[in-house]
Amino acid sequence: TNGYRIDQGVTDVDEETLRRIHLPPYEAMIDNGARAIMISYSSWGDSRMHAQRYLITDVLRGELGFDGFIVSDWAAVDQIDPDYAVAVVTAVNAGIDMVMVPYNYARFIDTLTQAVAAGDVAEARIDEAVRRILTVKFELGLFEQPYANSDLMATVGSAEHRALAREAVAQSQVLLRNEGSILPLAADLPRLFVGGRAADDIGIQSGGWTIEWQGQSGAITPGTTILQGIEATVSPDTEVVYDALGQFADSLDTEPVTCIAVVGERPYAEGRGDSRGLRLPAEDQRLLEQMAGNCADLVVVLISGRPLDIAGEVAGWDALVAAWLPGSEGQGVADVLFGLKSFTGTLPYTWPQASDQLPLNMHSAAGEPLFPLGYGMQTEPVD
């Protein structure tokens, strides 16, 4: 598992739960035209997913009718068995059509060729895999036009693309708490405190798999930070005071101040995100404590790719927004905070009270969640 015991760990569910919770997205994906599926590094029960003939061939192909091709993850076939020949034979017979071999493709070709010659893999199985791969390539026109149209590069990052991304961000925001209907905020507030390193960091709000595998903090790609989106939305007469650490003591006066704290996880991808707990970084916890003591109203915007352990703190926040990883268009977050757009998003999964409650699914015996699947408060846009 490369030490990634969670990311590449065991999915501990029975088949009824697997079919009820995890299978429907695959059905929808296939119905909507997906032509390739990658197998996970994880396991189900005592079997590596790359060795799961039952799920790959019987369920995915047989029951769901998937007729595209199936590809392995990066060197994942190697994890099936210490004996490389056994691993290759098992994966191909399980139904994997294309194998991602990053280091020694000649060894893979020789091993599979020998397996076919020995009768361990039927030649018809190779024909089937090749047919599926070539069919999708023909469908995509790759034999007539094997390369992407370089002229289209001029449209990447265009105003049209960014407008679409901004709309996607606005529609994906989930309002989890809104005491006193504090949101949407008025755009003509006299002063507004904004705190948190994540408020002004494209890299943090984009997460992993951005520009590079693990992503990174900082101005790694053009775009609009959440802070910049806020500044562009409020009245020209509104004084926006920003501090990455939420230290506003020098800016306080007798007037009550509304605050926005943008906090959350730092970029990661895959197993680098394995964690013993799901608490906010210590820096963000200190920031929230400081801002709660200085603010009349505290709106928390949470940047994360998964539910975090916030049950002990959320009661002290006036509003909570799950912003996920909004990417380059932070203006979309500001759009819903100030009512240019409505909050309409809902949770795609159950939000646990704490990490020790996991795994937690709908109708789970693990207890009541902090927020249930499908939860999300609604707002109306400001005229």
Secondary structure, DSSP 8 states (H G I E B T S, - for coil): -TT-TTTTSEE---HHHIIIIIHHHHHHHHHTT--EEE--S-EETTEEGGG-HIIIIIIIIIIT---SEEE--TTGGGGS-SSHHHHHHHHHHHT--B---SS-HHHHHHHHHHHHHTTSS-HHHHHHHHHHHHHHHHHTTTTT--S--GGGGGGTT-HHHHHHHHHHHHHH-EEEEEGGG--S--TT-SEEEEE-GGGG-HHHHH-SSSSSTT--SSS-SS-B-HHHHHHHHS-TT-EEEEETT---GGG--SS--EEEEEEE-----GGGG--S-----HHHHHHHHHHHHH-SEEEEEEE-SS----TTTGGG-SEEEEEE--TTBTHHHHHHHTTSS------SS-B-SSGGG-S--TT-TT---SB-TT--B------
